[in-house]
Amino acid sequence: MFGFPKKNKLSEEEKYALSLPRTKKVQFNAMPLTRVENELNTDITAVLSYIPANYYASKDNYLQCVFYFTEDYSEVFMQFENRVDDQLKGKTKLWKIDKVLLRDILRKFGQQIQI
């Protein structure tokens, strides 16, 4: 039969992050989400050791990092998504990070923000 739309149960923190005015997405080489969560729960700066992916060369499987933030970077949230053939296959929890870490991550991709 016809499927009913899935009800995505979002936490209050996820709803708040989605309501922030700006987003940015970058891609890293594929990794298991459980490994990402374990590493980032231990040390959030572990994200700086992840290898940026060339999205156009590796669309079949990659780790997408989505940032939700305010105009002045006073609030920044980060979430990782496992993408296979551009389809969402799973995602991690949200982490609240500071603007310095956001700046350092984006520098790995040759992007500069003024903080």
N, C-alpha and C positions, 0 to 999 in steps of 0.2 A: 504494500500500500504506500500511500504518500507519507513521507516522514514529516513530523512536526519539527519546527525550528527548535534547536537545542537552547535551553535556558542557561546562559553563562552566569554562573554565580560568582560575582565579583566581590572582593572584600571592600570595605570602606576605603582602605588605602588605595586600592586599584581604581576605584571610582574617582577618588580625589586626583590621582595622577593623570587619569584620562581627561579630567576637566582642565588641566593646566594648558596654557595657550600655545606652547611650542613643543615640537617633537623633532627628534633627529635619529636616524638609523644608520648603523655601521655594521659591517659583516666581518666575522672572524672565521677561521678554519673550523670545521665541524669537530665537536667534542660532545661526549655524553652530558646531558643536563645534570645528572646526579653529581658528576665530577665538578661541574661548574658551581653548583650550589655548595658542595662541601668546601671547595677552595675559597669561595667568596665569604662563606660564613666564618671561616677561620681568619682570613686576611683579605679584606676588600680590595687591596692594591694588587692582588694576584691577577686581576684583569689586565694589568700592564704587561704581563708575560704572554698573553694570548697573541697569536699570530693573525694579523689582518688578512682577509681573504679578498681575492679579486672576484667580485660578484659575477662579472660577466664570464669569467672562465670556469667558475664552480657553482653554477646555479643548481646543480643536482643535490647538493647537501652542504649546508653551511649553518653557522650560528649567528643569528642576527641580534644585535644589541640595540634596544630601543630606549632612548632617553626622553623623559617628559620633564619639562622645566618651565620656569617663569621667565619673563623678558630679562630680568636682571640677574638670573641664575641664583637667586636666593634659595630656591627649592629645586632640587634635581632628584629625579627618581630614575633608576636603571633596571631594565628587565631583559632577560635573554630568551630568545625563541629558537627552537630547533626547526629549521626549514628544509624540506626535501621537495625538489621540483617546485619551489616557490609556495608550497603548501605548509601551513602551520601544523607541526607534529607534536608540539609540546612547548611549555614555557616554564620559566622559573618564577620564584616569588620576586617581589619588588625590593630593591635596596635603595635607601635614601643615601645619596652621596653628596659631597661638597663640590663646589665649582672648580676647585683646583684639580681634583681627580678627573672631572669631566674634561677640563682643558688638556690634561696629560693624555687621556685616552684619545681625544680627537687629534692630538699632535701626531700620533702613530699613523694617522690617515692623511697627514699633510694639511690638516685644517686648524686654523687658529681662531680662538675666540678672545675677546677683550674682557677681562674680569677685573 
